[in-house]
Amino acid sequence: MAKGCAIYHNHARDSAELPKRINMIQAKIIGSGDIVMRINTIRNICFTICILCILASLLLGVAMIWDWVQDSDFIHKSFMTLGALFVASLLTLSVAKKLGVGGD
């Protein structure tokens, strides 16, 4: 077999084995019920943070529309903080889902 073909053959074999290796690693990580419970707790906390950020942003936005609060740097920083918390929680939720931990 030519040298180039051997390299391609090894690469194809390694690529075929990669999903199996990932599944084995996930089984080792998620195999313990304690770890699954922790990840589900993290998912619940992150989901709650996302909902609270949405509600707080909605209330703050409505308050600004109706002039209940004055436009200031504090309001802009509040919106940016809520956005950062929301994105961080959303990314954490997506990583937990990617790991395959599901209560649903």
MMTF fields as JSON, N, C-alpha, C and O atoms, coordinates in Angstrom:
{
  "mmtfVersion": "1.0.0",
  "mmtfProducer": "UNKNOWN",
  "numBonds": 415,
  "numAtoms": 416,
  "numGroups": 104,
  "numChains": 1,
  "numModels": 1,
  "chainsPerModel": [1],
  "groupsPerChain": [104],
  "chainIdList": ["A"],
  "bondAtomList": [4, 2, 8, 6, 12, 10, 16, 14, 20, 18, 24, 22, 28, 26, 32, 30, 36, 34, 40, 38, 44, 42, 48, 46, 52, 50, 56, 54, 60, 58, 64, 62, 68, 66, 72, 70, 76, 74, 80, 78, 84, 82, 88, 86, 92, 90, 96, 94, 100, 98, 104, 102, 108, 106, 112, 110, 116, 114, 120, 118, 124, 122, 128, 126, 132, 130, 136, 134, 140, 138, 144, 142, 148, 146, 152, 150, 156, 154, 160, 158, 164, 162, 168, 166, 172, 170, 176, 174, 180, 178, 184, 182, 188, 186, 192, 190, 196, 194, 200, 198, 204, 202, 208, 206, 212, 210, 216, 214, 220, 218, 224, 222, 228, 226, 232, 230, 236, 234, 240, 238, 244, 242, 248, 246, 252, 250, 256, 254, 260, 258, 264, 262, 268, 266, 272, 270, 276, 274, 280, 278, 284, 282, 288, 286, 292, 290, 296, 294, 300, 298, 304, 302, 308, 306, 312, 310, 316, 314, 320, 318, 324, 322, 328, 326, 332, 330, 336, 334, 340, 338, 344, 342, 348, 346, 352, 350, 356, 354, 360, 358, 364, 362, 368, 366, 372, 370, 376, 374, 380, 378, 384, 382, 388, 386, 392, 390, 396, 394, 400, 398, 404, 402, 408, 406, 412, 410],
  "bondOrderList": [1, 1, 1, 1, 1, 1, 1, 1, 1, 1, 1, 1, 1, 1, 1, 1, 1, 1, 1, 1, 1, 1, 1, 1, 1, 1, 1, 1, 1, 1, 1, 1, 1, 1, 1, 1, 1, 1, 1, 1, 1, 1, 1, 1, 1, 1, 1, 1, 1, 1, 1, 1, 1, 1, 1, 1, 1, 1, 1, 1, 1, 1, 1, 1, 1, 1, 1, 1, 1, 1, 1, 1, 1, 1, 1, 1, 1, 1, 1, 1, 1, 1, 1, 1, 1, 1, 1, 1, 1, 1, 1, 1, 1, 1, 1, 1, 1, 1, 1, 1, 1, 1, 1],
  "groupList": [{"groupName": "MET", "atomNameList": ["N", "CA", "C", "O"], "elementList": ["N", "C", "C", "O"], "formalChargeList": [0, 0, 0, 0], "bondAtomList": [1, 0, 2, 1, 3, 2], "bondOrderList": [1, 1, 2], "singleLetterCode": "M", "chemCompType": "L-PEPTIDE LINKING"}, {"groupName": "ALA", "atomNameList": ["N", "CA", "C", "O"], "elementList": ["N", "C", "C", "O"], "formalChargeList": [0, 0, 0, 0], "bondAtomList": [1, 0, 2, 1, 3, 2], "bondOrderList": [1, 1, 2], "singleLetterCode": "A", "chemCompType": "L-PEPTIDE LINKING"}, {"groupName": "LYS", "atomNameList": ["N", "CA", "C", "O"], "elementList": ["N", "C", "C", "O"], "formalChargeList": [0, 0, 0, 0], "bondAtomList": [1, 0, 2, 1, 3, 2], "bondOrderList": [1, 1, 2], "singleLetterCode": "K", "chemCompType": "L-PEPTIDE LINKING"}, {"groupName": "GLY", "atomNameList": ["N", "CA", "C", "O"], "elementList": ["N", "C", "C", "O"], "formalChargeList": [0, 0, 0, 0], "bondAtomList": [1, 0, 2, 1, 3, 2], "bondOrderList": [1, 1, 2], "singleLetterCode": "G", "chemCompType": "PEPTIDE LINKING"}, {"groupName": "CYS", "atomNameList": ["N", "CA", "C", "O"], "elementList": ["N", "C", "C", "O"], "formalChargeList": [0, 0, 0, 0], "bondAtomList": [1, 0, 2, 1, 3, 2], "bondOrderList": [1, 1, 2], "singleLetterCode": "C", "chemCompType": "L-PEPTIDE LINKING"}, {"groupName": "ILE", "atomNameList": ["N", "CA", "C", "O"], "elementList": ["N", "C", "C", "O"], "formalChargeList": [0, 0, 0, 0], "bondAtomList": [1, 0, 2, 1, 3, 2], "bondOrderList": [1, 1, 2], "singleLetterCode": "I", "chemCompType": "L-PEPTIDE LINKING"}, {"groupName": "TYR", "atomNameList": ["N", "CA", "C", "O"], "elementList": ["N", "C", "C", "O"], "formalChargeList": [0, 0, 0, 0], "bondAtomList": [1, 0, 2, 1, 3, 2], "bondOrderList": [1, 1, 2], "singleLetterCode": "Y", "chemCompType": "L-PEPTIDE LINKING"}, {"groupName": "HIS", "atomNameList": ["N", "CA", "C", "O"], "elementList": ["N", "C", "C", "O"], "formalChargeList": [0, 0, 0, 0], "bondAtomList": [1, 0, 2, 1, 3, 2], "bondOrderList": [1, 1, 2], "singleLetterCode": "H", "chemCompType": "L-PEPTIDE LINKING"}, {"groupName": "ASN", "atomNameList": ["N", "CA", "C", "O"], "elementList": ["N", "C", "C", "O"], "formalChargeList": [0, 0, 0, 0], "bondAtomList": [1, 0, 2, 1, 3, 2], "bondOrderList": [1, 1, 2], "singleLetterCode": "N", "chemCompType": "L-PEPTIDE LINKING"}, {"groupName": "ARG", "atomNameList": ["N", "CA", "C", "O"], "elementList": ["N", "C", "C", "O"], "formalChargeList": [0, 0, 0, 0], "bondAtomList": [1, 0, 2, 1, 3, 2], "bondOrderList": [1, 1, 2], "singleLetterCode": "R", "chemCompType": "L-PEPTIDE LINKING"}, {"groupName": "ASP", "atomNameList": ["N", "CA", "C", "O"], "elementList": ["N", "C", "C", "O"], "formalChargeList": [0, 0, 0, 0], "bondAtomList": [1, 0, 2, 1, 3, 2], "bondOrderList": [1, 1, 2], "singleLetterCode": "D", "chemCompType": "L-PEPTIDE LINKING"}, {"groupName": "SER", "atomNameList": ["N", "CA", "C", "O"], "elementList": ["N", "C", "C", "O"], "formalChargeList": [0, 0, 0, 0], "bondAtomList": [1, 0, 2, 1, 3, 2], "bondOrderList": [1, 1, 2], "singleLetterCode": "S", "chemCompType": "L-PEPTIDE LINKING"}, {"groupName": "GLU", "atomNameList": ["N", "CA", "C", "O"], "elementList": ["N", "C", "C", "O"], "formalChargeList": [0, 0, 0, 0], "bondAtomList": [1, 0, 2, 1, 3, 2], "bondOrderList": [1, 1, 2], "singleLetterCode": "E", "chemCompType": "L-PEPTIDE LINKING"}, {"groupName": "LEU", "atomNameList": ["N", "CA", "C", "O"], "elementList": ["N", "C", "C", "O"], "formalChargeList": [0, 0, 0, 0], "bondAtomList": [1, 0, 2, 1, 3, 2], "bondOrderList": [1, 1, 2], "singleLetterCode": "L", "chemCompType": "L-PEPTIDE LINKING"}, {"groupName": "PRO", "atomNameList": ["N", "CA", "C", "O"], "elementList": ["N", "C", "C", "O"], "formalChargeList": [0, 0, 0, 0], "bondAtomList": [1, 0, 2, 1, 3, 2], "bondOrderList": [1, 1, 2], "singleLetterCode": "P", "chemCompType": "L-PEPTIDE LINKING"}, {"groupName": "GLN", "atomNameList": ["N", "CA", "C", "O"], "elementList": ["N", "C", "C", "O"], "formalChargeList": [0, 0, 0, 0], "bondAtomList": [1, 0, 2, 1, 3, 2], "bondOrderList": [1, 1, 2], "singleLetterCode": "Q", "chemCompType": "L-PEPTIDE LINKING"}, {"groupName": "VAL", "atomNameList": ["N", "CA", "C", "O"], "elementList": ["N", "C", "C", "O"], "formalChargeList": [0, 0, 0, 0], "bondAtomList": [1, 0, 2, 1, 3, 2], "bondOrderList": [1, 1, 2], "singleLetterCode": "V", "chemCompType": "L-PEPTIDE LINKING"}, {"groupName": "THR", "atomNameList": ["N", "CA", "C", "O"], "elementList": ["N", "C", "C", "O"], "formalChargeList": [0, 0, 0, 0], "bondAtomList": [1, 0, 2, 1, 3, 2], "bondOrderList": [1, 1, 2], "singleLetterCode": "T", "chemCompType": "L-PEPTIDE LINKING"}, {"groupName": "PHE", "atomNameList": ["N", "CA", "C", "O"], "elementList": ["N", "C", "C", "O"], "formalChargeList": [0, 0, 0, 0], "bondAtomList": [1, 0, 2, 1, 3, 2], "bondOrderList": [1, 1, 2], "singleLetterCode": "F", "chemCompType": "L-PEPTIDE LINKING"}, {"groupName": "TRP", "atomNameList": ["N", "CA", "C", "O"], "elementList": ["N", "C", "C", "O"], "formalChargeList": [0, 0, 0, 0], "bondAtomList": [1, 0, 2, 1, 3, 2], "bondOrderList": [1, 1, 2], "singleLetterCode": "W", "chemCompType": "L-PEPTIDE LINKING"}],
  "groupTypeList": [0, 1, 2, 3, 4, 1, 5, 6, 7, 8, 7, 1, 9, 10, 11, 1, 12, 13, 14, 2, 9, 5, 8, 0, 5, 15, 1, 2, 5, 5, 3, 11, 3, 10, 5, 16, 0, 9, 5, 8, 17, 5, 9, 8, 5, 4, 18, 17, 5, 4, 5, 13, 4, 5, 13, 1, 11, 13, 13, 13, 3, 16, 1, 0, 5, 19, 10, 19, 16, 15, 10, 11, 10, 18, 5, 7, 2, 11, 18, 0, 17, 13, 3, 1, 13, 18, 16, 1, 11, 13, 13, 17, 13, 11, 16, 1, 2, 2, 13, 3, 16, 3, 3, 10],
  "groupIdList": [1, 2, 3, 4, 5, 6, 7, 8, 9, 10, 11, 12, 13, 14, 15, 16, 17, 18, 19, 20, 21, 22, 23, 24, 25, 26, 27, 28, 29, 30, 31, 32, 33, 34, 35, 36, 37, 38, 39, 40, 41, 42, 43, 44, 45, 46, 47, 48, 49, 50, 51, 52, 53, 54, 55, 56, 57, 58, 59, 60, 61, 62, 63, 64, 65, 66, 67, 68, 69, 70, 71, 72, 73, 74, 75, 76, 77, 78, 79, 80, 81, 82, 83, 84, 85, 86, 87, 88, 89, 90, 91, 92, 93, 94, 95, 96, 97, 98, 99, 100, 101, 102, 103, 104],
  "secStructList": [7, 7, 2, 2, 2, 2, 2, 2, 2, 2, 2, 2, 2, 2, 2, 2, 2, 2, 2, 2, 2, 2, 2, 2, 2, 2, 2, 2, 2, 2, 1, 1, 2, 2, 2, 2, 2, 2, 2, 2, 2, 2, 2, 2, 2, 2, 2, 2, 2, 2, 2, 2, 2, 2, 2, 2, 2, 2, 2, 2, 2, 2, 2, 2, 2, 6, 6, 1, 1, 7, 7, 7, 2, 2, 2, 2, 2, 2, 2, 2, 2, 2, 2, 2, 2, 2, 2, 2, 2, 2, 2, 2, 2, 2, 2, 2, 2, 2, 6, 6, 7, 7, 7, 7],
  "xCoordList": [0.852, 0.0, 0.895, 1.897, 0.527, 1.306, 1.21, 0.25, 2.234, 2.284, 1.077, 0.506, 0.683, -0.465, -1.755, -2.606, -1.907, -3.118, -3.175, -4.253, -2.012, -1.978, -2.397, -3.117, -1.949, -2.326, -3.828, -4.481, -4.386, -5.826, -6.599, -7.617, -6.116, -6.786, -6.809, -7.839, -5.686, -5.634, -6.553, -7.223, -6.587, -7.453, -8.923, -9.71, -9.293, -10.685, -11.068, -12.182, -10.145, -10.432, -10.58, -11.487, -9.685, -9.765, -11.051, -11.662, -11.461, -12.697, -13.913, -14.875, -13.876, -14.994, -15.056, -16.142, -13.918, -13.882, -14.175, -14.477, -14.093, -14.278, -15.649, -15.699, -16.774, -18.07, -18.142, -18.745, -17.536, -17.53, -16.769, -17.207, -15.624, -14.827, -15.583, -15.561, -16.255, -17.032, -18.142, -18.372, -18.837, -19.9, -19.358, -20.008, -18.166, -17.565, -17.227, -17.462, -16.684, -16.34, -17.592, -17.607, -18.65, -19.903, -20.481, -21.01, -20.389, -20.918, -20.152, -20.743, -18.839, -18.048, -18.385, -18.481, -18.565, -18.856, -20.265, -20.48, -21.225, -22.622, -23.107, -24.239, -22.283, -22.69, -23.054, -23.893, -22.453, -22.749, -24.021, -24.167, -24.94, -26.19, -25.967, -26.744, -24.9, -24.593, -24.249, -24.66, -23.497, -23.111, -24.332, -24.494, -25.199, -26.41, -27.279, -27.852, -27.378, -28.188, -27.602, -28.343, -26.3, -25.663, -25.899, -26.195, -25.771, -25.966, -27.423, -27.702, -28.35, -29.768, -30.049, -30.854, -29.4, -29.552, -29.008, -29.617, -27.87, -27.286, -28.228, -28.423, -28.813, -29.764, -30.959, -31.395, -31.49, -32.646, -32.304, -33.091, -31.141, -30.71, -30.532, -30.979, -29.881, -29.661, -30.968, -31.129, -31.9, -33.203, -33.926, -34.543, -33.846, -34.462, -33.819, -34.521, -32.49, -31.788, -32.233, -32.446, -32.376, -32.832, -34.223, -34.461, -35.129, -36.495, -36.489, -37.176, -35.72, -35.656, -35.053, -35.511, -34.039, -33.442, -34.448, -34.522, -35.216, -36.23, -37.275, -37.638, -37.747, -38.766, -38.222, -38.903, -36.999, -36.423, -36.203, -36.452, -35.741, -35.544, -36.862, -36.948, -37.882, -39.204, -39.727, -40.215, -39.627, -40.09, -39.289, -39.856, -37.994, -37.151, -37.475, -37.518, -37.702, -38.065, -39.403, -39.537, -40.384, -41.699, -41.591, -42.214, -40.803, -40.62, -39.974, -40.31, -39.048, -38.426, -39.407, -39.415, -40.229, -41.202, -42.201, -42.542, -42.667, -43.675, -43.061, -43.773, -41.762, -41.034, -41.178, -41.233, -41.238, -41.244, -39.833, -39.637, -38.841, -37.432, -36.792, -37.175, -35.828, -35.13, -34.004, -33.35, -33.785, -32.706, -31.368, -31.078, -30.557, -29.271, -28.271, -28.619, -27.03, -26.001, -26.337, -26.04, -26.951, -27.323, -28.293, -28.163, -29.252, -30.236, -29.545, -29.824, -28.65, -27.93, -27.051, -26.983, -26.379, -25.549, -26.406, -25.986, -27.593, -28.505, -28.919, -28.917, -29.277, -29.636, -28.47, -28.662, -27.284, -26.117, -25.794, -25.402, -25.952, -25.719, -26.734, -26.375, -28.001, -29.038, -28.775, -28.98, -28.326, -27.994, -26.83, -26.858, -25.81, -24.648, -25.039, -24.609, -25.847, -26.315, -27.153, -27.023, -28.014, -28.869, -28.032, -28.259, -27.076, -26.243, -25.413, -25.286, -24.848, -24.054, -24.915, -24.48, -26.112, -27.007, -27.449, -27.538, -27.722, -28.143, -27.032, -27.298, -25.799, -24.677, -24.463, -24.145, -24.635, -24.509, -25.583, -25.311, -26.799, -27.881, -27.563, -27.809, -27.019, -26.717, -25.598, -25.626, -24.616, -23.547, -24.109, -23.739, -24.982, -25.596, -26.423, -26.437, -27.111, -27.899, -26.982, -27.28, -25.876, -24.924, -24.307, -23.991, -24.133, -23.603, -24.601, -24.247, -25.835, -26.818, -27.551, -28.196, -27.465, -28.169, -29.563, -29.753, -30.52, -31.873, -32.849, -32.858, -33.657, -34.733, -36.023, -37.083, -35.929, -37.099, -36.998, -37.906],
  "yCoordList": [-1.179, 0.0, 1.239, 1.3, 2.188, 3.42, 4.195, 4.053, 5.024, 5.779, 6.698, 6.772, 7.392, 8.293, 7.542, 8.038, 6.354, 5.556, 5.071, 5.008, 4.724, 4.252, 5.366, 5.122, 6.574, 7.707, 7.94, 8.178, 7.876, 8.076, 6.956, 7.207, 5.717, 4.573, 4.715, 4.46, 5.119, 5.307, 6.441, 6.337, 7.521, 8.662, 8.251, 8.628, 7.486, 7.045, 6.129, 6.215, 5.248, 4.346, 5.126, 4.858, 6.099, 6.927, 7.747, 7.925, 8.245, 9.035, 8.176, 8.65, 6.911, 6.015, 5.641, 5.404, 5.585, 5.207, 6.383, 6.171, 7.603, 8.772, 8.809, 9.044, 8.589, 8.597, 7.536, 7.774, 6.378, 5.334, 5.804, 5.587, 6.45, 6.956, 8.031, 8.056, 8.923, 9.983, 9.374, 9.812, 8.365, 7.707, 7.03, 7.045, 6.432, 5.787, 6.832, 6.611, 7.955, 9.021, 9.571, 9.792, 9.8, 10.287, 9.294, 9.689, 8.007, 6.99, 6.996, 6.806, 7.215, 7.272, 8.507, 8.446, 9.637, 10.888, 10.863, 11.245, 10.415, 10.513, 9.224, 9.168, 8.215, 6.942, 7.018, 6.248, 7.911, 8.05, 8.86, 9.934, 8.353, 9.063, 10.391, 11.327, 10.49, 11.732, 12.845, 13.99, 12.512, 13.523, 13.958, 15.144, 13.004, 13.348, 14.28, 15.235, 14.004, 14.849, 16.253, 17.235, 16.353, 17.677, 18.441, 19.635, 17.761, 18.435, 18.852, 19.937, 18.01, 18.4, 19.589, 20.453, 19.647, 20.8, 22.058, 23.124, 21.931, 23.069, 23.522, 24.721, 22.571, 22.919, 23.675, 24.668, 23.21, 23.88, 25.296, 26.224, 25.45, 26.78, 27.715, 28.861, 27.233, 28.071, 28.438, 29.565, 27.502, 27.8, 28.873, 29.777, 28.766, 29.769, 31.136, 32.145, 31.181, 32.449, 33.049, 34.258, 32.226, 32.727, 33.353, 34.444, 32.664, 33.186, 34.492, 35.444, 34.543, 35.765, 36.927, 38.062, 36.665, 37.724, 38.255, 39.461, 37.357, 37.789, 38.67, 39.731, 38.221, 38.995, 40.343, 41.361, 40.356, 41.612, 42.586, 43.783, 42.079, 42.949, 43.489, 44.648, 42.66, 43.106, 44.212, 45.236, 44.008, 45.03, 46.322, 47.414, 46.2, 47.387, 48.131, 49.361, 47.374, 47.994, 48.719, 49.831, 48.089, 48.721, 49.97, 50.991, 49.888, 51.047, 52.205, 53.365, 51.893, 52.96, 53.533, 54.741, 52.688, 53.166, 54.118, 55.144, 53.797, 54.603, 55.687, 56.329, 55.893, 56.928, 56.787, 57.785, 55.551, 55.323, 55.423, 55.698, 55.193, 55.378, 56.265, 56.232, 57.046, 57.934, 57.182, 56.327, 57.502, 56.905, 57.344, 58.538, 56.371, 56.696, 55.573, 54.542, 55.804, 54.775, 53.521, 52.404, 53.716, 52.579, 51.652, 50.43, 52.226, 51.435, 50.669, 49.488, 51.327, 50.667, 49.542, 48.467, 49.787, 48.739, 47.58, 46.424, 47.893, 46.837, 45.943, 44.718, 46.563, 45.778, 44.907, 43.74, 45.464, 44.702, 43.556, 42.475, 43.783, 42.731, 41.615, 40.438, 41.975, 40.963, 40.169, 38.956, 40.851, 40.165, 39.207, 38.099, 39.623, 38.752, 37.524, 36.413, 37.714, 36.576, 35.623, 34.404, 36.188, 35.367, 34.527, 33.324, 35.148, 34.428, 33.348, 32.239, 33.667, 32.674, 31.476, 30.33, 31.731, 30.641, 29.831, 28.605, 30.517, 29.83, 28.932, 27.81, 29.411, 28.595, 27.391, 26.299, 27.586, 26.472, 25.432, 24.233, 25.877, 24.945, 24.161, 22.957, 24.837, 24.147, 23.132, 22.076, 23.425, 22.461, 21.248, 20.117, 21.454, 20.338, 19.478, 18.252, 20.122, 19.371, 18.603, 17.466, 19.215, 18.56, 17.328, 16.355, 17.365, 16.211, 15.063, 13.938, 15.342, 14.289, 14.033, 12.996, 14.95, 14.785, 15.318, 16.509, 14.461, 14.924, 14.348, 13.143, 15.191, 14.741, 14.734, 14.374, 15.132, 15.211, 14.236, 14.16],
  "zCoordList": [0.0, 0.0, 0.0, 0.713, -0.783, -0.877, 0.432, 1.19, 0.679, 1.929, 2.094, 3.182, 1.042, 1.107, 1.401, 2.139, 0.834, 1.073, 2.517, 3.109, 3.089, 4.475, 5.43, 6.397, 5.159, 6.012, 5.914, 6.93, 4.704, 4.534, 5.223, 5.868, 5.089, 5.712, 7.233, 7.858, 7.836, 9.284, 9.721, 10.749, 8.947, 9.276, 9.211, 10.079, 8.196, 8.056, 9.215, 9.732, 9.627, 10.738, 12.036, 12.823, 12.266, 13.472, 13.488, 14.541, 12.326, 12.248, 12.553, 13.157, 12.136, 12.405, 13.88, 14.409, 14.548, 15.961, 16.892, 18.067, 16.398, 17.239, 17.919, 19.126, 17.209, 17.913, 19.017, 20.064, 18.79, 19.82, 21.052, 22.182, 20.825, 21.949, 22.717, 23.947, 21.987, 22.646, 23.488, 24.615, 22.954, 23.713, 24.963, 26.008, 24.863, 26.039, 27.099, 28.287, 26.676, 27.626, 28.28, 29.491, 27.498, 28.065, 29.047, 30.085, 28.738, 29.642, 30.963, 32.026, 30.898, 32.129, 32.944, 34.169, 32.254, 32.957, 33.527, 34.678, 32.728, 33.109, 33.778, 34.259, 33.812, 34.383, 35.845, 36.314, 36.561, 37.979, 38.163, 37.578, 38.97, 39.225, 39.907, 39.715, 40.715, 41.425, 40.443, 40.629, 39.402, 38.409, 37.614, 37.326, 37.256, 36.515, 37.345, 36.82, 38.64, 39.508, 39.589, 39.585, 39.662, 39.7, 38.414, 38.446, 37.273, 35.993, 35.836, 35.325, 36.267, 36.201, 37.105, 36.757, 38.258, 39.144, 38.482, 38.565, 37.828, 37.11, 35.999, 35.802, 35.273, 34.208, 34.769, 34.188, 35.895, 36.494, 36.954, 36.769, 37.546, 38.003, 36.809, 36.847, 35.749, 34.563, 33.883, 33.415, 33.823, 33.23, 34.041, 33.478, 35.359, 36.233, 36.026, 35.972, 35.91, 35.671, 34.338, 34.253, 33.293, 31.988, 32.101, 31.583, 32.773, 32.924, 33.719, 33.349, 34.807, 35.619, 34.831, 34.967, 34.014, 33.189, 32.173, 31.939, 31.572, 30.612, 31.303, 30.796, 32.453, 33.174, 33.655, 33.535, 34.2, 34.676, 33.52, 33.66, 32.385, 31.218, 30.702, 30.296, 30.716, 30.292, 31.208, 30.731, 32.505, 33.452, 33.33, 33.372, 33.183, 33.038, 31.745, 31.723, 30.666, 29.389, 29.446, 28.935, 30.066, 30.208, 31.081, 30.789, 32.148, 33.021, 32.268, 32.504, 31.363, 30.566, 29.549, 29.314, 28.947, 27.965, 28.612, 28.025, 29.796, 30.48, 31.365, 32.137, 31.263, 32.016, 33.53, 34.248, 34.009, 35.453, 36.014, 37.198, 35.132, 35.508, 34.457, 33.287, 34.871, 33.962, 33.256, 33.853, 31.997, 31.229, 31.82, 31.902, 32.231, 32.837, 32.538, 31.962, 32.944, 32.779, 33.582, 33.159, 34.727, 35.564, 34.83, 34.905, 34.128, 33.39, 32.262, 32.056, 31.535, 30.441, 30.977, 30.381, 32.098, 32.695, 33.206, 33.164, 33.682, 34.138, 32.973, 33.093, 31.838, 30.661, 30.199, 29.859, 30.186, 29.741, 30.703, 30.264, 32.001, 32.984, 32.822, 32.853, 32.649, 32.437, 31.16, 31.122, 30.128, 28.876, 29.031, 28.495, 29.757, 29.977, 30.797, 30.489, 31.834, 32.635, 31.792, 31.902, 30.951, 30.1, 29.137, 29.006, 28.469, 27.502, 28.193, 27.676, 29.36, 30.092, 30.501, 30.38, 30.975, 31.361, 30.151, 30.212, 29.06, 27.844, 27.307, 26.874, 27.332, 26.883, 27.804, 27.334, 29.097, 30.033, 29.778, 29.832, 29.501, 29.166, 27.898, 27.83, 26.9, 25.643, 25.822, 25.191, 26.664, 26.933, 27.67, 27.354, 28.631, 29.356, 28.405, 28.522, 27.465, 26.505, 25.558, 25.191, 25.163, 24.261, 24.913, 24.228, 26.236, 26.948, 26.982, 27.334, 26.622, 26.546, 27.84, 27.993, 28.764, 30.026, 29.844, 29.598, 29.959, 29.744, 30.731, 30.982, 31.282, 32.098, 31.285, 31.797, 30.016, 29.171, 28.025, 27.197]
}
